[in-house]
Amino acid sequence: MNTPNHPDDEDILYLREGGPQAVADLYSKYRPQLERMVEFRMDRRLLGRVDAADVLQDSYMEIARRVESFLEDPAVSFFVWARQITWQTLMMSHRSHLGVQKRDARQEVRLHGGGYSQGTSVSLASRLVGDVTSPSQGAIRDEQTQQLREALDSMDSVDREVLALRHFEQLSNKEVAEVLNLGKTAASNRYVRALERLKKIMDETLGT
């Protein structure tokens, strides 16, 4: 079978030749990115109830179980596939602990690679407001978070994801392009545009 033309061709080859140890090695390689994704996108209501390590452990078990099917016809790189499985695992945790129904998930805007746009505004707003307020400013913080979330909802959904992937998941432009199924130039241009829009939003809502 020919090796697919993906950014991680070597990963695909290693998985096919290395068996379970290769899965473990590659998961360890990408674990920091996956952990940042889980910590950024986890619903704040789960803090103290669910640990990122628990989500990662469950996602690893699912990846190991499904890797043979993935290798039959890999449409994306191992990293993007592993990220998608990890996202799905996190969503299952949300549903289990918060009672989120499947129909609610279907109403969210699905982006290539496992990102959901609706939740991104919430996560972005919480992190950005947290950077400019102290824990003692609880009421102000909640109000600003809501205002910022509403403003972020007005952004293009893909631009919003680009910001989240670059700044909080700390992915490279190449990785962002693959996650969102964009060309690298398009991903870079969207990032510049999104930064300009974000600066304007923060000036208007937070006075930064």
Backbone as a printed PyTorch tensor [residue, N CA C, xyz], in Angstrom:
tensor([[[  0.8510,  -1.1940,   0.0000],
         [  0.0000,   0.0000,   0.0000],
         [  0.8850,   1.2420,   0.0000]],

        [[  0.5390,   2.2270,  -0.8250],
         [  1.3250,   3.4430,  -0.8870],
         [  1.1220,   4.2750,   0.3690]],

        [[  2.1610,   4.9810,   0.7430],
         [  2.0750,   5.8590,   1.9030],
         [  1.3320,   7.1240,   1.5250]],

        [[  0.3590,   7.5820,   2.3050],
         [ -0.3850,   8.7920,   1.9770],
         [  0.5040,  10.0160,   2.0610]],

        [[  0.1550,  11.0220,   1.2810],
         [  0.9540,  12.2380,   1.2360],
         [  0.4610,  13.2200,   2.2840]],

        [[  0.8430,  12.9910,   3.5320],
         [  0.4510,  13.8470,   4.6400],
         [  1.6980,  14.4340,   5.2740]],

        [[  1.5270,  15.5220,   6.0620],
         [  2.6870,  16.1180,   6.7230],
         [  3.4200,  15.1450,   7.6360]],

        [[  2.7550,  14.1110,   8.1140],
         [  3.4230,  13.1700,   9.0120],
         [  3.5150,  11.7900,   8.3720]],

        [[  3.9590,  11.7300,   7.1150],
         [  4.1440,  10.4430,   6.4430],
         [  4.9590,   9.4850,   7.3050]],

        [[  5.9710,  10.0090,   7.9890],
         [  6.8110,   9.1620,   8.8340],
         [  6.0010,   8.5750,   9.9860]],

        [[  5.0570,   9.3460,  10.5130],
         [  4.1940,   8.8300,  11.5780],
         [  3.3630,   7.6560,  11.0720]],

        [[  2.8040,   7.7960,   9.8780],
         [  1.9720,   6.7330,   9.3150],
         [  2.8000,   5.4630,   9.1060]],

        [[  3.9880,   5.6360,   8.5580],
         [  4.8690,   4.4850,   8.3520],
         [  5.2230,   3.8190,   9.6770]],

        [[  5.5350,   4.6350,  10.6670],
         [  5.9140,   4.0990,  11.9700],
         [  4.7570,   3.3270,  12.5970]],

        [[  3.5420,   3.8500,  12.4540],
         [  2.3770,   3.1570,  12.9930],
         [  2.1920,   1.8000,  12.3270]],

        [[  2.4000,   1.7490,  11.0270],
         [  2.1980,   0.4980,  10.2990],
         [  3.2670,  -0.5380,  10.6280]],

        [[  4.4490,  -0.0650,  10.9630],
         [  5.5540,  -0.9900,  11.2000],
         [  5.7960,  -1.2610,  12.6800]],

        [[  5.3650,  -0.3230,  13.5420],
         [  5.7520,  -0.4120,  14.9450],
         [  4.7380,  -0.9970,  15.8930]],

        [[  3.4940,  -1.1900,  15.4330],
         [  2.4930,  -1.8050,  16.2940],
         [  2.1220,  -0.9540,  17.4980]],

        [[  1.6870,  -1.5920,  18.5890],
         [  1.2270,  -0.8640,  19.7830],
         [  2.2640,   0.1030,  20.3530]],

        [[  3.5430,  -0.2530,  20.2680],
         [  4.5680,   0.6460,  20.8010],
         [  4.6120,   1.9510,  20.0170]],

        [[  4.3780,   1.8620,  18.7080],
         [  4.3670,   3.0650,  17.8840],
         [  3.2140,   3.9820,  18.2780]],

        [[  2.0600,   3.3910,  18.5780],
         [  0.9140,   4.1950,  19.0220],
         [  1.2690,   4.9240,  20.3130]],

        [[  1.8740,   4.2070,  21.2490],
         [  2.2570,   4.8120,  22.5270],
         [  3.2810,   5.9250,  22.3220]],

        [[  4.2560,   5.6800,  21.4560],
         [  5.3000,   6.6800,  21.2170],
         [  4.7310,   7.9440,  20.5820]],

        [[  3.8730,   7.7690,  19.5840],
         [  3.3210,   8.9310,  18.8930],
         [  2.3360,   9.6860,  19.7730]],

        [[  1.5990,   8.9570,  20.6020],
         [  0.6970,   9.6550,  21.5160],
         [  1.5020,  10.5020,  22.4980]],

        [[  2.6110,   9.9650,  22.9760],
         [  3.4780,  10.7340,  23.8710],
         [  4.0400,  11.9580,  23.1610]],

        [[  4.3620,  11.8030,  21.8920],
         [  4.9020,  12.9110,  21.1000],
         [  3.9150,  14.0680,  21.0210]],

        [[  2.6400,  13.7530,  20.8230],
         [  1.6300,  14.7910,  20.6310],
         [  0.8190,  15.0980,  21.8890]],

        [[  1.1210,  14.4390,  22.9720],
         [  0.3470,  14.6410,  24.2010],
         [  0.3160,  16.1050,  24.6630]],

        [[  1.4360,  16.8550,  24.6090],
         [  1.3610,  18.2570,  25.0550],
         [  0.3210,  19.0700,  24.2960]],

        [[  0.2500,  18.8970,  22.9610],
         [ -0.7590,  19.6190,  22.1840],
         [ -2.1690,  19.1750,  22.5630]],

        [[ -2.3450,  17.8770,  22.7450],
         [ -3.6650,  17.3550,  23.0930],
         [ -4.0900,  17.8230,  24.4820]],

        [[ -3.1420,  17.8810,  25.3990],
         [ -3.4520,  18.3390,  26.7520],
         [ -3.8620,  19.8060,  26.7540]],

        [[ -3.1630,  20.6240,  25.9680],
         [ -3.5420,  22.0380,  25.8890],
         [ -4.9430,  22.1900,  25.3120]],

        [[ -5.2760,  21.3660,  24.3220],
         [ -6.6130,  21.4250,  23.7390],
         [ -7.6780,  21.0950,  24.7750]],

        [[ -7.4550,  20.0300,  25.5400],
         [ -8.4300,  19.6200,  26.5530],
         [ -8.5800,  20.6980,  27.6210]],

        [[ -7.4750,  21.2350,  28.1090],
         [ -7.5330,  22.2420,  29.1640],
         [ -8.2120,  23.5190,  28.6860]],

        [[ -7.9950,  23.8720,  27.4320],
         [ -8.6050,  25.0880,  26.9020],
         [-10.0990,  24.9180,  26.6620]],

        [[-10.4990,  23.7650,  26.1390],
         [-11.8790,  23.5740,  25.7040],
         [-12.7770,  22.8930,  26.7340]],

        [[-12.2220,  22.4660,  27.8450],
         [-13.0520,  21.8380,  28.8740],
         [-13.9890,  22.8680,  29.4990]],

        [[-15.2410,  22.5010,  29.6420],
         [-16.2270,  23.3700,  30.2800],
         [-15.7650,  23.6930,  31.6990]],

        [[-15.7970,  24.9870,  32.0500],
         [-15.3150,  25.4150,  33.3670],
         [-16.0710,  24.7370,  34.5090]],

        [[-17.3000,  24.2980,  34.2440],
         [-18.0900,  23.6420,  35.2920],
         [-17.5330,  22.2730,  35.6660]],

        [[-16.6460,  21.7400,  34.8310],
         [-16.0650,  20.4320,  35.1180],
         [-14.8020,  20.5170,  35.9640]],

        [[-14.2980,  21.7270,  36.1760],
         [-13.0800,  21.8730,  36.9630],
         [-13.2930,  21.3180,  38.3670]],

        [[-12.3690,  20.4900,  38.8020],
         [-12.4910,  19.8520,  40.0990],
         [-13.2490,  18.5400,  40.0570]],

        [[-13.9260,  18.2820,  38.9410],
         [-14.6860,  17.0380,  38.7970],
         [-14.0300,  16.1040,  37.7810]],

        [[-13.4550,  16.6890,  36.7490],
         [-12.7890,  15.9140,  35.7020],
         [-11.4080,  16.4980,  35.4820]],

        [[-10.4120,  15.6440,  35.4350],
         [ -9.0470,  16.0850,  35.2100],
         [ -8.6770,  15.8390,  33.7530]],

        [[ -7.8580,  16.7350,  33.1950],
         [ -7.4260,  16.5680,  31.8040],
         [ -6.7490,  15.2200,  31.5960]],

        [[ -6.0270,  14.7540,  32.6040],
         [ -5.3320,  13.4710,  32.4800],
         [ -6.3110,  12.3170,  32.2890]],

        [[ -7.4880,  12.4140,  32.9020],
         [ -8.4970,  11.3660,  32.7360],
         [ -9.0080,  11.3300,  31.2980]],

        [[ -9.2530,  12.5160,  30.7380],
         [ -9.7120,  12.6000,  29.3510],
         [ -8.6460,  12.0450,  28.4140]],

        [[ -7.4000,  12.3940,  28.6710],
         [ -6.3090,  11.9300,  27.8180],
         [ -6.1320,  10.4170,  27.9040]],

        [[ -6.2760,   9.8660,  29.0860],
         [ -6.1590,   8.4190,  29.2320],
         [ -7.2500,   7.7010,  28.4460]],

        [[ -8.4730,   8.2070,  28.5510],
         [ -9.5840,   7.5960,  27.8180],
         [ -9.3920,   7.7440,  26.3090]],

        [[ -8.8960,   8.9050,  25.8880],
         [ -8.6990,   9.1110,  24.4520],
         [ -7.5910,   8.2100,  23.9210]],

        [[ -6.5560,   7.9950,  24.7180],
         [ -5.4790,   7.0960,  24.2860],
         [ -6.0090,   5.6790,  24.0760]],

        [[ -6.8290,   5.2200,  24.9810],
         [ -7.3950,   3.8770,  24.8500],
         [ -8.2490,   3.7670,  23.5900]],

        [[ -8.9950,   4.8300,  23.2850],
         [ -9.8330,   4.8240,  22.0830],
         [ -8.9760,   4.8770,  20.8200]],

        [[ -7.9160,   5.6590,  20.8540],
         [ -6.9970,   5.7360,  19.7140],
         [ -6.3560,   4.3790,  19.4550]],

        [[ -5.8980,   3.7290,  20.5180],
         [ -5.2730,   2.4100,  20.3740],
         [ -6.2700,   1.3950,  19.8140]],

        [[ -7.5280,   1.5140,  20.2080],
         [ -8.5520,   0.5790,  19.7390],
         [ -8.8800,   0.7870,  18.2670]],

        [[ -8.8210,   2.0410,  17.8080],
         [ -9.2890,   2.3630,  16.4570],
         [ -8.1810,   2.6020,  15.4450]],

        [[ -6.9320,   2.4810,  15.8600],
         [ -5.8360,   2.8610,  14.9750],
         [ -5.7710,   2.0060,  13.7150]],

        [[ -6.1090,   0.7250,  13.8100],
         [ -6.0580,  -0.1280,  12.6230],
         [ -7.0470,   0.3450,  11.5650]],

        [[ -8.2200,   0.7540,  11.9920],
         [ -9.2030,   1.2910,  11.0460],
         [ -8.7030,   2.5860,  10.4280]],

        [[ -8.0730,   3.4250,  11.2330],
         [ -7.5080,   4.6740,  10.7210],
         [ -6.4740,   4.4050,   9.6390]],

        [[ -5.6290,   3.4050,   9.8520],
         [ -4.5400,   3.1200,   8.9200],
         [ -5.0110,   2.5000,   7.6120]],

        [[ -6.2410,   2.0160,   7.5680],
         [ -6.7530,   1.4560,   6.3170],
         [ -6.8280,   2.5100,   5.2220]],

        [[ -7.1690,   3.7320,   5.5970],
         [ -7.2650,   4.8100,   4.6110],
         [ -7.1830,   6.1540,   5.3320]],

        [[ -5.9970,   6.5320,   5.7860],
         [ -5.8660,   7.7770,   6.5640],
         [ -6.1220,   9.0120,   5.7070]],

        [[ -7.1890,   9.7200,   6.0100],
         [ -7.5390,  10.9230,   5.2560],
         [ -6.8430,  12.1610,   5.7970]],

        [[ -6.3610,  12.0720,   7.0430],
         [ -5.6530,  13.1820,   7.6780],
         [ -4.4300,  12.6220,   8.3810]],

        [[ -3.6100,  13.5040,   8.9080],
         [ -2.4240,  13.0660,   9.6390],
         [ -2.8220,  12.4080,  10.9560]],

        [[ -1.8910,  11.6620,  11.5350],
         [ -2.1670,  11.0190,  12.8180],
         [ -2.5080,  12.0570,  13.8770]],

        [[ -1.7970,  13.1780,  13.9000],
         [ -2.0640,  14.1900,  14.9150],
         [ -3.4910,  14.7170,  14.8240]],

        [[ -3.9320,  15.0750,  13.6210],
         [ -5.2880,  15.6110,  13.4650],
         [ -6.3210,  14.5640,  13.8540]],

        [[ -6.0760,  13.3230,  13.4760],
         [ -7.0000,  12.2440,  13.8520],
         [ -7.0240,  12.0520,  15.3650]],

        [[ -5.8520,  12.0340,  15.9940],
         [ -5.7780,  11.8610,  17.4490],
         [ -6.4420,  13.0310,  18.1660]],

        [[ -6.2920,  14.2210,  17.6230],
         [ -6.9350,  15.3990,  18.2090],
         [ -8.4550,  15.2750,  18.1240]],

        [[ -8.9380,  14.7640,  16.9970],
         [-10.3770,  14.5960,  16.8350],
         [-10.9240,  13.5690,  17.8250]],

        [[-10.2090,  12.4640,  17.9990],
         [-10.6430,  11.4490,  18.9620],
         [-10.6360,  12.0260,  20.3780]],

        [[ -9.6190,  12.8050,  20.6920],
         [ -9.5270,  13.4090,  22.0210],
         [-10.6630,  14.3970,  22.2410]],

        [[-10.9920,  15.1590,  21.1960],
         [-12.1340,  16.0820,  21.2930],
         [-13.4270,  15.3150,  21.5490]],

        [[-13.6330,  14.2350,  20.8160],
         [-14.8440,  13.4360,  21.0030],
         [-14.9140,  12.8710,  22.4180]],

        [[-13.7700,  12.4760,  22.9490],
         [-13.7210,  11.9630,  24.3180],
         [-14.1060,  13.0510,  25.3150]],

        [[-13.6270,  14.2600,  25.0810],
         [-13.9780,  15.3800,  25.9490],
         [-15.4720,  15.6730,  25.8830]],

        [[-16.0500,  15.6100,  24.6810],
         [-17.4860,  15.8550,  24.5390],
         [-18.3060,  14.7940,  25.2750]],

        [[-17.8430,  13.5570,  25.2490],
         [-18.5300,  12.4990,  25.9900],
         [-18.4930,  12.7790,  27.4860]],

        [[-17.3790,  13.3230,  27.9560],
         [-17.2700,  13.6780,  29.3690],
         [-18.2320,  14.8050,  29.7130]],

        [[-18.3440,  15.7900,  28.8260],
         [-19.3050,  16.8750,  29.0350],
         [-20.7220,  16.3240,  29.1560]],

        [[-21.0810,  15.4330,  28.2440],
         [-22.4370,  14.8850,  28.2520],
         [-22.6940,  14.0600,  29.5070]],

        [[-21.6720,  13.3210,  29.9270],
         [-21.8290,  12.4580,  31.0940],
         [-22.0130,  13.2630,  32.3750]],

        [[-21.2240,  14.3300,  32.5270],
         [-21.2320,  15.0750,  33.7850],
         [-22.2000,  16.2490,  33.7960]],

        [[-22.4940,  16.7940,  32.6220],
         [-23.3270,  17.9950,  32.5700],
         [-24.6910,  17.7440,  31.9500]],

        [[-24.9120,  16.5270,  31.4600],
         [-26.2020,  16.2130,  30.8740],
         [-26.4410,  16.8720,  29.5410]],

        [[-25.3610,  17.1980,  28.8030],
         [-25.5080,  17.8120,  27.4820],
         [-26.0320,  16.7670,  26.5190]],

        [[-27.1050,  17.0840,  25.8260],
         [-27.7260,  16.1360,  24.9200],
         [-27.0460,  16.1470,  23.5590]],

        [[-27.1180,  15.0150,  22.8600],
         [-26.4950,  14.9050,  21.5470],
         [-27.0750,  15.9130,  20.5620]],

        [[-28.3510,  16.2020,  20.6810],
         [-28.9480,  17.1450,  19.7380],
         [-28.3280,  18.5360,  19.8900]],

        [[-27.8690,  18.8730,  21.1200],
         [-27.2110,  20.1560,  21.3250],
         [-25.8850,  20.1930,  20.5780]],

        [[-25.1610,  19.0950,  20.6130],
         [-23.8810,  19.0420,  19.9230],
         [-24.0660,  19.1790,  18.4240]],

        [[-25.1360,  18.6030,  17.8920],
         [-25.3600,  18.6780,  16.4540],
         [-25.6750,  20.0990,  16.0090]],

        [[-26.1510,  20.9300,  16.9270],
         [-26.4770,  22.3010,  16.5730],
         [-25.2360,  23.1780,  16.4990]],

        [[-24.1250,  22.6930,  17.0230],
         [-22.9010,  23.4730,  16.9840],
         [-22.2850,  23.4000,  15.5960]],

        [[-21.4530,  24.3950,  15.2750],
         [-20.8150,  24.4510,  13.9660],
         [-19.5990,  23.5480,  13.9790]],

        [[-19.6300,  22.4940,  13.1760],
         [-18.5380,  21.5330,  13.1510],
         [-17.4680,  21.9980,  12.1770]],

        [[-16.2200,  22.0070,  12.6270],
         [-15.0980,  22.3520,  11.7770],
         [-14.2180,  21.1340,  11.5970]],

        [[-13.5500,  21.0560,  10.4620],
         [-12.6990,  19.9150,  10.1430],
         [-11.6910,  19.6870,  11.2610]],

        [[-11.5670,  18.4500,  11.6910],
         [-10.5670,  18.1180,  12.6900],
         [-11.0830,  18.1110,  14.1090]],

        [[-12.3530,  18.3580,  14.3220],
         [-12.8880,  18.1750,  15.6540],
         [-13.1100,  19.4280,  16.4580]],

        [[-13.0970,  20.6050,  15.8500],
         [-13.3500,  21.8110,  16.6120],
         [-14.8040,  22.2270,  16.5220]],

        [[-15.3860,  22.7290,  17.5920],
         [-16.7480,  23.2370,  17.5830],
         [-16.7010,  24.7200,  17.8760]],

        [[-17.2870,  25.4940,  16.9690],
         [-17.1460,  26.9390,  17.0410],
         [-17.8490,  27.5540,  18.2370]],

        [[-19.0330,  27.0720,  18.5800],
         [-19.8220,  27.6980,  19.6290],
         [-19.0720,  27.7340,  20.9520]],

        [[-18.4660,  26.6170,  21.3270],
         [-17.7460,  26.5650,  22.5850],
         [-16.4670,  27.3700,  22.5750]],

        [[-15.9430,  27.6730,  21.3870],
         [-14.6970,  28.4140,  21.3020],
         [-14.8500,  29.8240,  21.8510]],

        [[-15.9790,  30.4700,  21.5900],
         [-16.2050,  31.8210,  22.1110],
         [-16.1660,  31.8230,  23.6330]],

        [[-16.7650,  30.8120,  24.2450],
         [-16.7890,  30.7180,  25.7070],
         [-15.3720,  30.5650,  26.2470]],

        [[-14.6080,  29.6460,  25.6580],
         [-13.2530,  29.3910,  26.1300],
         [-12.3510,  30.5990,  25.9160]],

        [[-12.4540,  31.2140,  24.7400],
         [-11.6430,  32.3940,  24.4570],
         [-11.9570,  33.5220,  25.4350]],

        [[-13.2420,  33.7840,  25.6400],
         [-13.6360,  34.8770,  26.5230],
         [-13.1250,  34.6470,  27.9420]],

        [[-13.2680,  33.4320,  28.4440],
         [-12.8200,  33.1290,  29.8070],
         [-11.3230,  33.3360,  29.9580]],

        [[-10.5580,  32.8700,  28.9870],
         [ -9.1050,  33.0030,  29.0720],
         [ -8.6620,  34.4520,  28.9180]],

        [[ -9.2460,  35.1640,  27.9690],
         [ -8.8220,  36.5370,  27.7120],
         [ -9.1690,  37.4630,  28.8680]],

        [[-10.3620,  37.3130,  29.4310],
         [-10.7390,  38.1420,  30.5750],
         [ -9.8840,  37.7840,  31.7830]],

        [[ -9.5810,  36.5050,  31.9350],
         [ -8.7380,  36.0760,  33.0430],
         [ -7.3550,  36.6850,  33.0100]],

        [[ -6.8950,  37.0480,  31.8130],
         [ -5.5660,  37.6480,  31.6760],
         [ -5.5290,  39.1040,  32.1120]],

        [[ -6.7010,  39.7590,  32.1700],
         [ -6.7030,  41.1940,  32.4760],
         [ -7.4710,  41.5320,  33.7500]],

        [[ -8.0050,  40.5220,  34.4480],
         [ -8.6910,  40.7680,  35.7150],
         [ -8.1450,  39.8240,  36.7730]],

        [[ -8.3560,  40.1840,  38.0350],
         [ -7.9160,  39.3400,  39.1400],
         [ -9.0940,  38.5230,  39.6530]],

        [[ -8.8260,  37.3960,  40.3490],
         [ -9.9190,  36.5740,  40.8860],
         [-10.8520,  37.3350,  41.8160]],

        [[-10.3410,  38.3860,  42.4890],
         [-11.1680,  39.1450,  43.4280],
         [-12.2130,  39.9990,  42.7200]],

        [[-12.0470,  40.2020,  41.4310],
         [-12.9900,  41.0180,  40.6600],
         [-14.0530,  40.1250,  40.0290]],

        [[-14.6620,  39.2710,  40.8420],
         [-15.5650,  38.2500,  40.3280],
         [-16.7180,  38.7790,  39.5040]],

        [[-17.4740,  39.7510,  40.0400],
         [-18.6510,  40.2640,  39.3370],
         [-18.2560,  40.9520,  38.0380]],

        [[-17.2000,  41.7620,  38.1150],
         [-16.7240,  42.4530,  36.9150],
         [-16.2520,  41.4390,  35.8820]],

        [[-15.5680,  40.4300,  36.3710],
         [-15.0350,  39.4010,  35.4790],
         [-16.1570,  38.6810,  34.7450]],

        [[-17.2170,  38.3110,  35.4590],
         [-18.3350,  37.6040,  34.8340],
         [-19.0090,  38.4720,  33.7780]],

        [[-19.2040,  39.7480,  34.1020],
         [-19.8600,  40.6490,  33.1590],
         [-19.0070,  40.8500,  31.9090]],

        [[-17.7100,  41.0370,  32.1030],
         [-16.8270,  41.2420,  30.9630],
         [-16.7120,  39.9810,  30.1130]],

        [[-16.7260,  38.8280,  30.7720],
         [-16.6690,  37.5720,  30.0270],
         [-17.8770,  37.4360,  29.1150]],

        [[-19.0620,  37.7630,  29.6360],
         [-20.2770,  37.6780,  28.8300],
         [-20.2350,  38.6640,  27.6690]],

        [[-19.7890,  39.8860,  27.9330],
         [-19.7000,  40.8920,  26.8730],
         [-18.7100,  40.4610,  25.7960]],

        [[-17.5770,  39.9360,  26.2370],
         [-16.5610,  39.5190,  25.2800],
         [-17.0340,  38.3150,  24.4790]],

        [[-17.7220,  37.4010,  25.1350],
         [-18.2440,  36.2370,  24.4200],
         [-19.2060,  36.6660,  23.3180]],

        [[-20.0990,  37.5880,  23.6420],
         [-21.0540,  38.0550,  22.6370],
         [-20.3420,  38.7280,  21.4720]],

        [[-19.2840,  39.4800,  21.7760],
         [-18.5230,  40.1350,  20.7160],
         [-17.7770,  39.1100,  19.8630]],

        [[-17.2130,  38.0990,  20.5050],
         [-16.4920,  37.0580,  19.7680],
         [-17.4260,  36.2620,  18.8660]],

        [[-18.6820,  36.1300,  19.2800],
         [-19.6600,  35.4180,  18.4550],
         [-19.8800,  36.1130,  17.1160]],

        [[-19.5560,  37.4010,  17.0570],
         [-19.7440,  38.1460,  15.8070],
         [-18.6070,  37.9040,  14.8200]],

        [[-17.5280,  37.2930,  15.2840],
         [-16.4020,  36.9980,  14.4000],
         [-16.7300,  35.8280,  13.4830]],

        [[-16.0380,  35.7680,  12.3690],
         [-16.1260,  34.5940,  11.5080],
         [-15.6950,  33.3680,  12.3110]],

        [[-16.4520,  32.2830,  12.2120],
         [-16.1930,  31.1140,  13.0530],
         [-14.8130,  30.5060,  12.8050]],

        [[-14.3660,  30.5050,  11.5630],
         [-13.0460,  29.9380,  11.2660],
         [-11.9450,  30.8330,  11.8270]],

        [[-12.1090,  32.1550,  11.7140],
         [-11.1240,  33.0760,  12.2910],
         [-11.0110,  32.8650,  13.7950]],

        [[-12.1410,  32.6390,  14.4270],
         [-12.1530,  32.4020,  15.8720],
         [-11.3780,  31.1310,  16.2110]],

        [[-11.5640,  30.1040,  15.3950],
         [-10.8400,  28.8570,  15.6260],
         [ -9.3420,  29.0370,  15.4040]],

        [[ -8.9780,  29.8250,  14.4030],
         [ -7.5590,  30.0740,  14.1440],
         [ -6.8980,  30.6900,  15.3730]],

        [[ -7.5670,  31.6630,  15.9870],
         [ -7.0290,  32.2820,  17.2040],
         [ -6.8550,  31.2570,  18.3160]],

        [[ -7.8790,  30.4350,  18.5070],
         [ -7.8210,  29.4390,  19.5740],
         [ -6.6960,  28.4420,  19.3350]],

        [[ -6.5770,  27.9810,  18.1070],
         [ -5.5660,  26.9740,  17.7870],
         [ -4.1520,  27.5360,  17.8970]],

        [[ -3.9580,  28.7600,  17.4290],
         [ -2.6220,  29.3420,  17.4620],
         [ -2.2140,  29.7720,  18.8690]],

        [[ -3.1100,  30.4510,  19.5790],
         [ -2.7220,  31.0520,  20.8540],
         [ -2.8670,  30.1270,  22.0480]],

        [[ -3.9220,  29.3420,  22.0860],
         [ -4.1860,  28.5570,  23.2860],
         [ -3.8340,  27.0840,  23.1260]],

        [[ -4.0130,  26.5320,  21.9360],
         [ -3.5170,  25.1750,  21.7080],
         [ -2.0650,  25.2020,  21.2480]],

        [[ -1.5880,  26.3820,  20.8490],
         [ -0.1950,  26.6050,  20.4580],
         [  0.2360,  25.7140,  19.2900]],

        [[ -0.6380,  25.5940,  18.3030],
         [ -0.2970,  24.8390,  17.1080],
         [  0.4480,  25.7300,  16.1240]],

        [[  1.2420,  25.1100,  15.2730],
         [  1.9270,  25.8460,  14.2190],
         [  0.9330,  26.2140,  13.1250]],

        [[  1.3350,  27.1220,  12.2470],
         [  0.4570,  27.4880,  11.1370],
         [  0.1450,  26.2700,  10.2690]],

        [[  1.1330,  25.4070,  10.0700],
         [  0.9200,  24.1970,   9.2740],
         [ -0.1240,  23.2930,   9.9240]],

        [[ -0.0400,  23.1420,  11.2440],
         [ -1.0070,  22.2990,  11.9530],
         [ -2.4040,  22.9120,  11.9250]],

        [[ -2.4780,  24.2340,  12.0930],
         [ -3.7710,  24.9140,  12.0260],
         [ -4.4050,  24.7080,  10.6550]],

        [[ -3.5950,  24.8350,   9.6160],
         [ -4.1050,  24.6670,   8.2560],
         [ -4.7090,  23.2820,   8.0670]],

        [[ -4.0500,  22.2590,   8.5930],
         [ -4.5790,  20.9120,   8.4140],
         [ -5.8160,  20.6750,   9.2660]],

        [[ -5.8040,  21.1540,  10.5060],
         [ -6.9660,  20.9720,  11.3720],
         [ -8.2130,  21.5950,  10.7500]],

        [[ -8.0520,  22.7740,  10.1420],
         [ -9.1940,  23.5000,   9.5860],
         [ -9.3760,  23.2740,   8.0910]],

        [[ -8.5370,  22.4000,   7.5220],
         [ -8.6430,  22.0760,   6.0960],
         [ -8.4710,  23.3220,   5.2310]],

        [[ -7.4420,  24.1120,   5.5590],
         [ -7.1190,  25.3230,   4.8210],
         [ -5.7360,  25.1970,   4.2040]],

        [[ -5.4580,  26.0150,   3.1890],
         [ -4.0970,  26.1410,   2.7160],
         [ -3.2790,  26.8980,   3.7470]],

        [[ -1.9640,  26.7010,   3.7360],
         [ -1.1300,  27.3690,   4.7380],
         [ -1.1770,  28.8880,   4.5990]],

        [[ -1.2170,  29.3860,   3.3700],
         [ -1.3030,  30.8310,   3.1720],
         [ -2.6310,  31.3690,   3.6780]],

        [[ -3.7020,  30.6480,   3.3940],
         [ -5.0260,  31.0750,   3.8580],
         [ -5.0850,  31.0950,   5.3830]],

        [[ -4.4920,  30.0790,   6.0130],
         [ -4.4850,  30.0290,   7.4770],
         [ -3.7110,  31.2080,   8.0550]],

        [[ -2.5860,  31.5320,   7.4370],
         [ -1.7790,  32.6560,   7.9010],
         [ -2.5180,  33.9750,   7.7350]],

        [[ -3.1660,  34.1570,   6.5920],
         [ -3.9140,  35.3940,   6.3460],
         [ -5.0830,  35.5430,   7.3150]],

        [[ -5.7520,  34.4350,   7.5860],
         [ -6.8670,  34.4800,   8.5370],
         [ -6.3750,  34.8310,   9.9390]],

        [[ -5.2030,  34.3560,  10.2870],
         [ -4.6460,  34.6460,  11.6080],
         [ -4.3940,  36.1420,  11.7700]],

        [[ -3.8000,  36.7570,  10.7590],
         [ -3.5380,  38.1980,  10.8110],
         [ -4.8500,  38.9670,  10.9250]],

        [[ -5.8290,  38.5790,  10.1230],
         [ -7.1330,  39.2500,  10.1580],
         [ -7.8130,  39.0630,  11.5070]],

        [[ -7.7190,  37.8560,  12.0410],
         [ -8.3690,  37.5650,  13.3180],
         [ -7.7220,  38.3440,  14.4590]],

        [[ -6.4030,  38.4940,  14.4230],
         [ -5.7190,  39.2700,  15.4570],
         [ -6.1730,  40.7270,  15.4440]],

        [[ -6.3080,  41.2850,  14.2520],
         [ -6.7580,  42.6740,  14.1400],
         [ -8.1760,  42.8240,  14.6870]],

        [[ -9.0290,  41.8720,  14.3540],
         [-10.4090,  41.9080,  14.8330],
         [-10.4640,  41.7260,  16.3490]],

        [[ -9.6380,  40.8270,  16.8720],
         [ -9.6160,  40.5900,  18.3140],
         [ -9.1580,  41.8320,  19.0690]],

        [[ -8.1420,  42.5070,  18.5630],
         [ -7.6560,  43.7270,  19.2230],
         [ -8.7700,  44.7700,  19.3010]],

        [[ -9.5140,  44.9150,  18.2240],
         [-10.6130,  45.8800,  18.2170],
         [-11.6850,  45.4840,  19.2250]],

        [[-12.0100,  44.1920,  19.2720],
         [-13.0270,  43.7060,  20.2070],
         [-12.5980,  43.9440,  21.6490]],

        [[-11.3380,  43.6490,  21.9600],
         [-10.8620,  43.8160,  23.3340],
         [-10.7870,  45.2830,  23.7220]],

        [[-10.4370,  46.1470,  22.7810],
         [-10.4370,  47.5830,  23.0640],
         [-11.8440,  48.0650,  23.4040]],

        [[-12.8290,  47.5360,  22.6810],
         [-14.2080,  47.9840,  22.8670],
         [-14.8410,  47.4120,  24.1350]],

        [[-14.5040,  46.1650,  24.4800],
         [-15.1740,  45.5140,  25.6130],
         [-14.3970,  45.6010,  26.9160]],

        [[-13.0710,  45.5830,  26.8320],
         [-12.2540,  45.5620,  28.0470],
         [-11.4360,  46.8250,  28.2390]],

        [[-11.3730,  47.6600,  27.2120],
         [-10.5920,  48.8800,  27.3160],
         [ -9.1100,  48.6310,  27.3990]],

        [[ -8.6280,  47.5310,  26.7520],
         [ -7.1990,  47.2080,  26.8130],
         [ -6.4120,  48.0510,  25.8260]]])
